[in-house]
Amino acid sequence: MRTTNLAAAPRGWRERIGSSWPIVCLVGLLAVAALLPKVMQDPAYHGFADQRPWLGISHAADVLSNLPFALIGMIAILRLASRGRTRFKSETERALWSIAIGLIGTAAGSAWYHLEPSDASLFWDRLPLIVVFAGVLAAALAQRFEGHPARWGLPVLVFLGIVSVAYWNITGNLAPYLAFQGGGILALLLIVVATRNTNDPFPWAWVIAWYALAKIAETADRTIWDATHGMIAGHAIKHLLASMACAAALWPLIAPRSATRSG
């Protein structure tokens, strides 16, 4: 009986293709999205509820709430660089590097964007963020599959993510980028549910839960601002919740005295 556990590597081209279904489906989804009617960036997206400056920083809450991304990324990089604290196989470790470096870029890109929101600055917010997203999905592939999906998952996913952001920047069509994000989180959910690996140290349920809460907070930016009588808006909360999702993805690496061995 064929299994996707790490102990059993797929054999033959049919098994290799079969275990590559997350990437194959994502490529197909991006291709379909590019052929569908255009989804343009809503100009109102840049009108965030909390416009308050602080200490000369425009939109201070949305800018400064990116600091946790940088902190988590730096901690992860230090742990990865120490090497003695990690026992991950190479595919997983490369994915963790992608997440950590992408988080540093996300903190800088998102802060830059929120200082002066526009489509041009939003590109530099989304570009490193997609690297983080690709790294998370690649880590799941590396933990749950052997062979081609684990080995080629990260470069393929980073390439597809960057293409989706560049395609939006050049054509104005947001559909492939939305398909990459939506299809990626769906693929992650299916991977976690459909495969089993008792040696997987990653708390994937928490990663998905924090990400879902972050998207809800992002959608409810103005609603939360009104409900809290102008104390805090949903977008700043979204940054904090998204940083929790990233911390969960890196938890086996950054947690004190964590078990860092993967199967």
N, C-alpha and C positions, 0 to 999 in steps of 0.2 A: 504493500500500500504506500503510495507516494505521500510524503509529508513536507511541509514547508519549514519544519524545525531545522535549527542550525546544524543538527547532527547529521542530517540527510541532505546531501547536495543533489540537485537535479542532474539527470543523466540524459544525454541525447538532445538533439535540436528541438524536439517537440516539448520536452520538459522545460528547456531553457526559454522557449517562447511562452509557454504556459505560465512560468513564474515571473515573466516580465509584464504581466497584464497591467499593473498600475501605470507604468510608463507608456505602454502602448495606448491605453485608454486616454491618458492625458494628452498625448500627441494628437489623437483623433479628435478630442474635445477642442483643442486649440485650433485645429484645421477647420472644424465646423464653425466655430465662433468667428473666425476670420471671414467666412463666406456669408454669414448672417447679416441682416441690416446693422448699420453702424450704431454703436452705443457711445454717444458723445459725453464728455465730461461736463456735468452741470456746473455752470459758473457760480451758482449759489452754494456749491460745496465749500468754497473758500470763506464763506461768511460765518465763521464760528461764533458761538454765543458769547464766549468770554473774551472780550476785547481789552481787558484791563492791562495797563502797563505797570511795571514795578521796577524801581531802580534803573529806569531808562530802558528796560527791556520791553519791547512791544509784545502784546499777547503773552504775558509772562507765564501764566499757568500752563498753556499749551507748549511753550518752549522748555520750561524748566522740568516739566513732567517727563521729559526724555532722559533725564539723568540716570534713572534706574537701568535703562538699556546699556549705557556706557559702563556703569558699575558692574553689572552682571557680566558683560563682555570682557572687561578687564580681569575680573576674578577668574573667569573660565580660561583666558589666555595664560594667566600665570600658572594655573593648575596644569594645563596642557604642556606648557614649557618645562615644568618641573619633571615631567615624564615618569618619575618614580611613583607618582600617585595614580597613574593611569595604567590600566591593563586591557584597554580596548583593542580589538582587532583593527587593522589599518583602515578599513572602509568606514567604520564607525568613527574613528578618530578624525579622519578627514572631514566627515560631516560636522563633527563638533567644532573643528577649526572654522568651518564655514559659518556656523551659527555665531560663534564668538566674534569673529572679525566683522560679520554682517551687523551685529549688534552695535559695535563701535560706529560703523558707518551710518546705521539707522539713527543713532543718537544725534550725530552731526547733521545728517541730511534732514531729519524731521525738525530739528531746532532751526535750521536755516529756512526751511519752508515756512514754519509758523511765525518767523520774524516778519516775513512779507509774503503771505499766501498768494500763489499764482500757479498756473499750469507749468510754467518754466521751473519754478522752484520745487513743485510737487514731483517732478521727474527725479530729483536728487533725494527725495524722501522715499519714493517707491523702489528705486534701483537697489539700494542696499537691503531694504526690507525683503525683497524677493529672494535675495541670497540667503537670508535667515530662513525664510519659508522653505526654500529648496533644501537647505541643510537639515531641517527638522524631518522632512519627508524622506530624505536620503538616509538619515539615521535609522528610521523605522524599517526601510528596505534592507539596510545592512544587518539589522538585528533579526529580521524575520525571514530573510531569503539568503541563499548562497548563490554563487555563480554570477552571471551577467547583471542581474538587478542590483546586487550589492556592489559590484565592481564599477559599473558604469552609471549607477543611479545619480551620484552627485554631479558629475560633469554634465550629464544630459539634462538634469533638472535645472541646474544653474543656467545653462544655455537657453533652455526653453523659457525660463523666467525672464532673463534679460531680453530675449527676443520679444516677449509679450509687452514689456515696458517700452522698449524701443519702438515697437509697432504703434503703440498708442501715441508716443511722442511725435512720430513722423506723420501718421495718418489721422490722428485725432480719435481713432476707433478704440474704445476701451474694452471691447468684448473679449479679445484674447486674454488680457490681463485679468479680467473678472473670472474668465473660465479657468485660468491657471490657479487662482486662489480658491475658487469654489470647488473645482475638480480636485485640487490637491488636498483640501481638508476632507473631502469625501473619500478620496483614495486612502488617506491616513486612517480614517474611521473604519473602512472596509478591511484594511490590512490588519488592524488591531483586532477586529472582531473575527475575521475569517482565518487567521493564523494563530498558532499557539507556540509560545516559547517561554518556558518557566525560568530560563536563565536571563531573560530580558530585564535589565534593571531600570528601564525608563518608565515613569508613571504616565503612560500615554493618555489615560482617562483624564488626568489633571491638565495635561497640555490642551486637549480638546475642550475641556470645560472652561478653562480660563480664556481661551481664544474666543469661544462662543460668547462669553460674557463681555469681552472686549468689543466684539462687533455690535452687540446690543447697546452698549454704552455709547459707541460711536453714532449709531442711528438715533439715539435719544439725547443727543447733545443739548439741544434747546429745551427739551422737556425736563431734563435733570436740572438745568440752569434755572428754569422757572420754579421747579418744585423745591429747590434749595434757596429760593429768593436771592439768587445771584451770588451764592457762596462758592459754588463749583459747577462746572459744566461737564457734559458727558465726554467730551473729547479728551480732556485731561485724565479723567478716570479711565478712558480707553487705553491711554498710554500705560497707566499703572497696571491695568489688568493684562495687557499684552506682555508687559515685562514679567509678570508672574507666569504666563504661559511659557516664555523663554527660559525662565528660571527652572520651571518644571522639566523642560526638555533637557536642560543641562544639569539637573539635580544629581545624577550619579557621579558627576564630575565635581561640582562645587559644594556639595553637602559635606559638612565636617564628618570625618571618620566614615565616609560612605563606602559601601562595597563597590569598587569600580571594576570588578571582573565581569566580563561578558562572555557568553558561551561561544 
